[in-house]
Amino acid sequence: MAQPRVLILRAPGANCDEEAQFAFEKAGAVAERLHINRLRENPKLLLQYQIMTIPGGFTYGDDVAAGKILAVQLQHFLAEVLRTFRDRERLILGICNGFQVLLKAGLIVPPDLDGGPIATLAHNTSGKFDDRWIHLEATPGRCPFLKGYQRLHLPIAHGEGRVVCTQEWILKGLIQAGQAVLRYVDADGKPGAYPINPNGSQGDIAGLCDPTGRVLGLMPHPERHILPTQHPQWTRLGLAEEGEGLRLFRNAVEVFK
């Protein structure tokens, strides 16, 4: 059976594209990195793939706001092909800066009637860039990326990771609809203030999916915990069979096998 193909969308300032490629190849896919300009020249290239990933980094220097410029490009130049891609039940993943892009492009939570965002990612309440390992609780629901997960231990590295909804009822709606699929917790699975919730996200949300579950955005970096030796305490805790992030990529690949 043919291997699923993954498009890893590059843009100026992206710096986790090679890690994402390695993760998907380790999971059994054929992964290719493609610059946004090449996709703008020929949008139908996207339809040759089963999975699209927007990796972490600082696209376009995060001018205006984190991920905003790339999000505008998706909205204005690739909206039609992205709709077709989703309608064909393919998968879209956004990691860190990629999550910022997907959310601001309206691919996870649709905008309001005036085209404005009803949910976004804002500056961390700590007022600083945070780089640490955090614990997560997963409620996969319809999201195939998270199948089989209950807890994860992954690194974060961001300055604008705080999930903010414009109205309290919107936050409650996302939770009730099963779109809040990842939350920050402590090692015992309990929510808490900083640094357990490293950015002040409403509802302790670390990751959101769209209503179908096939579009996932998350602030933590699963591609940085693919090999067991990437964990900072592997010598103390013992060498695991694999890193905790690998299953996420394998889950995506297995959808198309």
C-alpha positions in Angstrom: 0.0 0.0 0.0 1.3 3.5 -0.9 2.7 5.6 1.9 0.6 8.7 2.9 2.1 12.0 1.7 2.6 14.9 4.0 3.1 18.5 3.0 5.1 20.6 5.5 4.4 24.2 4.7 7.5 26.4 4.9 7.5 30.2 5.2 10.2 32.8 6.1 11.0 32.3 9.8 9.7 28.8 10.2 12.3 26.7 12.0 10.7 23.4 13.0 10.0 22.1 9.5 12.9 19.6 9.5 11.8 18.2 12.9 8.2 17.8 11.6 9.5 16.0 8.5 11.6 13.7 10.6 8.6 12.9 12.9 6.3 12.0 10.0 9.0 10.0 8.2 9.6 8.1 11.5 5.8 7.5 11.6 5.9 5.9 8.1 4.9 8.8 5.8 6.6 10.4 2.9 7.0 14.0 4.1 8.1 16.9 1.9 8.8 20.5 2.8 7.2 23.1 0.4 7.6 26.9 0.5 4.4 28.9 0.7 5.3 30.7 -2.5 5.4 27.5 -4.5 1.9 26.6 -3.2 0.6 30.1 -4.1 1.9 29.6 -7.6 0.1 26.2 -7.9 -2.5 25.7 -5.1 -3.6 22.4 -6.5 -0.3 20.9 -5.4 -1.9 20.6 -2.0 -4.4 18.0 -3.3 -1.5 15.6 -4.0 -1.1 15.2 -0.2 -3.2 13.6 2.6 -1.8 15.7 5.5 -0.8 19.3 5.7 1.3 20.5 8.6 2.3 24.1 9.5 5.3 23.8 11.8 6.6 26.0 14.6 8.8 29.0 14.3 8.4 32.7 13.8 6.9 33.1 10.3 7.6 36.6 8.9 9.2 37.5 12.2 5.7 37.4 13.8 5.2 41.0 12.7 1.7 42.3 13.4 1.0 39.3 15.5 2.3 35.7 15.8 1.3 33.8 12.6 -0.9 36.6 11.3 0.9 37.2 8.0 0.9 33.6 7.0 -2.7 33.3 8.1 -3.7 36.2 5.8 -2.0 34.4 2.9 -4.0 31.2 3.6 -7.2 33.2 3.7 -6.6 35.3 0.6 -4.7 33.0 -1.7 -5.5 29.4 -0.7 -8.9 29.5 0.9 -10.6 27.5 -2.0 -8.0 24.7 -2.1 -8.0 24.4 1.7 -11.8 24.0 1.7 -11.5 21.3 -1.0 -8.7 19.6 1.0 -10.9 19.6 4.2 -14.0 18.4 2.2 -12.0 15.4 1.1 -11.5 14.5 4.7 -7.8 15.1 4.8 -5.9 16.2 7.9 -4.3 19.5 8.9 -1.9 20.0 11.8 -0.6 23.2 13.2 2.2 23.2 15.9 3.0 26.3 17.9 3.3 29.0 15.3 1.3 26.7 13.1 -1.5 26.7 15.7 -1.4 30.5 15.7 -1.7 30.5 11.9 -4.6 28.0 11.8 -6.6 29.8 14.5 -6.1 33.3 12.9 -7.0 31.9 9.5 -10.3 30.7 10.8 -9.5 27.0 10.0 -10.3 25.9 13.6 -12.8 28.3 14.9 -14.8 30.4 12.3 -14.8 34.2 12.5 -17.8 36.2 13.6 -20.2 37.7 11.1 -18.0 40.7 10.6 -15.0 38.6 9.9 -13.3 39.1 13.2 -11.8 36.4 15.4 -13.9 34.9 18.2 -10.9 33.0 19.6 -7.2 33.8 19.2 -3.8 33.3 20.8 -2.4 36.2 22.8 0.7 37.1 24.7 1.5 34.9 27.7 0.3 36.4 31.0 3.8 36.0 32.4 4.9 38.7 29.9 7.8 36.5 28.7 8.7 33.8 26.3 8.4 30.4 28.1 10.5 27.4 27.2 9.9 24.3 29.4 8.4 20.8 29.6 4.8 20.6 30.5 2.2 17.9 31.3 -1.0 17.6 29.2 -4.3 15.9 29.5 -5.9 14.7 26.3 -9.6 14.2 25.5 -9.3 13.0 21.9 -13.0 12.7 21.0 -13.2 12.9 17.2 -9.6 14.0 16.8 -7.6 11.2 15.1 -4.3 12.8 15.9 -4.8 12.1 19.6 -6.2 8.6 19.5 -5.1 6.5 22.4 -3.7 9.5 24.4 -4.6 10.3 28.0 -1.5 12.2 29.2 1.5 13.7 27.4 4.8 15.2 28.5 6.0 17.7 25.9 8.1 20.8 25.6 6.7 24.3 24.8 8.6 27.3 23.5 6.4 30.4 22.9 5.6 33.9 23.9 2.0 34.1 22.4 0.3 30.9 23.4 -2.6 32.1 25.6 -6.0 30.9 24.2 -8.5 33.8 24.5 -12.1 33.8 23.5 -14.0 37.1 23.1 -17.0 35.8 25.1 -17.3 33.4 28.0 -20.0 31.4 26.1 -17.6 30.8 23.2 -15.1 29.2 25.5 -17.9 27.0 27.1 -19.1 26.2 23.6 -15.7 25.0 22.5 -15.4 22.8 25.5 -18.9 21.4 25.2 -18.4 20.7 21.5 -15.3 18.6 22.3 -12.9 21.0 20.6 -10.7 21.6 23.6 -8.7 18.4 23.1 -5.6 19.3 25.1 -5.3 21.0 28.5 -2.4 21.9 30.7 -2.2 19.9 34.0 0.4 19.0 36.5 2.1 15.6 36.9 -0.9 14.3 38.8 -3.4 15.5 36.1 -4.6 18.5 38.1 -5.0 22.0 36.6 -3.1 24.9 38.2 -1.7 28.4 37.8 1.7 29.2 36.3 3.9 27.3 35.5 1.4 24.4 35.2 -0.6 26.6 32.8 2.5 28.3 31.3 0.7 31.1 29.4 -2.6 31.7 31.2 -4.9 30.1 28.5 -8.6 30.3 29.3 -9.8 26.8 30.3 -6.1 25.7 30.5 -6.4 25.0 26.8 -3.2 23.8 25.1 -4.8 22.5 21.8 -8.0 22.9 19.8 -9.5 21.0 16.9 -12.2 22.0 14.5 -15.7 20.5 14.8 -14.7 17.5 12.6 -11.6 16.8 14.6 -9.5 16.6 11.5 -7.8 20.0 11.9 -5.7 20.2 15.1 -3.7 23.1 16.5 -1.5 22.8 19.6 1.1 25.0 21.3 3.3 22.2 22.7 5.9 20.6 20.3 5.3 16.8 19.8 7.9 16.8 17.1 10.5 17.5 19.8 9.7 14.3 21.7 10.0 11.7 19.0 13.1 9.9 20.3 13.1 8.7 23.9 16.5 10.4 24.4 15.0 13.8 23.7 13.4 13.7 27.2 15.5 15.7 29.6 15.2 13.0 32.3 15.6 9.8 30.3 18.7 8.8 32.1 16.9 9.0 35.5 13.5 7.6 34.4 14.9 4.9 32.1 14.8 4.7 28.3 11.3 4.4 26.9 10.5 2.6 23.7 9.8 5.9 21.9 9.1 9.6 22.6 5.6 10.5 23.6 5.0 12.7 20.6 5.5 10.0 18.0 2.1 8.5 18.4 0.4 11.7 17.3 2.2 11.5 13.9 1.7 7.8 13.6 -2.1 8.2 14.3 -2.3 10.7 11.4 -0.4 8.4 9.1 -2.6 5.4 10.0 -5.8 7.2 9.0 -4.7 6.9 5.3 -3.1 3.4 5.4 
